[in-house]
Amino acid sequence: MKKKKAVFFIVFFLIIAFAASTVFGVKNQYGDLTTVYIKGLDDIRLGIDIQGGVDVTFGPEDGVDATSNQLVAVEEVMKTRLVSLGINDYEVYVDDSNDKVIVRFPWKTGESDFDPESAVAELGETAKLQFRAGYTYTSDVDEFGNTTVTPGGDIILEGTDVEQASVQPARDDSGNLTEYYAVNLELKDSGKDAFAAATQAAVNKDNAYLDINGTQSRYVISIWMDTTCISYPAVNDVISDGVATITGNFDYEGAKALADKINGGALPFNLKTETFKTISPSMGKGALRIMMMSGVIALVLIMLYMIVLYRLPGFVAAVALIGQVAGTLAVISGWFGFESSNTLTIPGIAGIILAIGMGVDCNIITGERIKEEMNTGKSLDSALKAAYKRSFTSILDGNMTVIIVAVILMGAFGVSTSFFAKMLKFLFTWFGVSTEGTIYSFGFTLLTGVIFNFIMGVLASRLMLTSLSKFKAFQNRKLYGGAEK
């Protein structure tokens, strides 16, 4: 019984501690050096619509007439660099008729004196494609919590050694066509001998070609775009003719994306910045502070409403809502080690608010079920068990429909290649809605919020309320909305 009573305090203090670390982060200040252990709200990168950013137009140097494939390759390079910086609120367009690539992206977090020229120069540098022995790297975290990756292994080829990469149907060991696609790699004469020697060493199981960061049984050649590894295929045969095939159960879009990235590192021209300008936040500089204040006030009013209406279950629901919001913000800020930070936009905030609404709905359903079960004359324990059991199906149905919508939105404006996702993207684009990051941000925060609704609003709240019901002081049926027995 004592262990069951302690559950409330354990869950309650874990949620409060989690929420506090999400808001403030965990940092250590030593003189002028600040070491970030856990990122807080101040470390979240805000979207263009909240804090503004940069609009830049790139074009080929020396009057080169770029082909459509080359411009698409440049587009993939830009997206790779933006994603590696944790920016999902970006827009990248290709203007085929004028050989231009237009990029829009937000300012860095906490940057009051933004230097657009340096940001544009960093983004527009010619991508460096390298093939390296094995797959190994080192990573360092600076005082602001930003991670810098340094590739390891000897350089085998540079992007200038690649003639072209193209997509082709994949075949099995018997030569039969499969449902997958592969990337065909053609090298220039300058890279054939080096690649032949490298594949021979990998086939001979030279330790320099081990996949150090993964399984120790694979001998690979890793492909790096700047400091991002875009593929590390295993070497099965010696390749001496300069023609290689990269397989990996790719669908067409996945194979094409990899081919575009490889071609992007071997562009026959350098990029130059033709125009750039800073973008003012579309919502105004004070919009974020107003939204934050409004959000906090709304959350407090909702919590008070829940407490007044449902009493003890309402109090537990209020604590669960704090955990749900904290969990969503933690995923955005990069609190969890397995998830990089994401950009927060106005639609992203809308997704958080909608997820809070789903959380309130979840707790209202549970609170009403508890009232109903109590009024049938059941004991407190029996009423709580029956109420949570009966409410779970309704909560699951409601949340699953939202999850499906969120996944479709993320797929339509992210990586999905389904027909329905493509149709959604086409419709939004036809109506003039940006589809690179803003809608994806909405789907991402909505999905994250609903997942944490299950964790906090269903699991954590049940643990807390069941634990409280074991205390004699909390066994009054009126505290749960029921009549005296």
Summary of the structure (lengths in Angstrom):
residues: 485
radius of gyration: 27.0
end to end distance: 23.6
largest distance: 89.4
contacts: 1601
relative contact order: 0.13
helix: 53%
strand: 22%
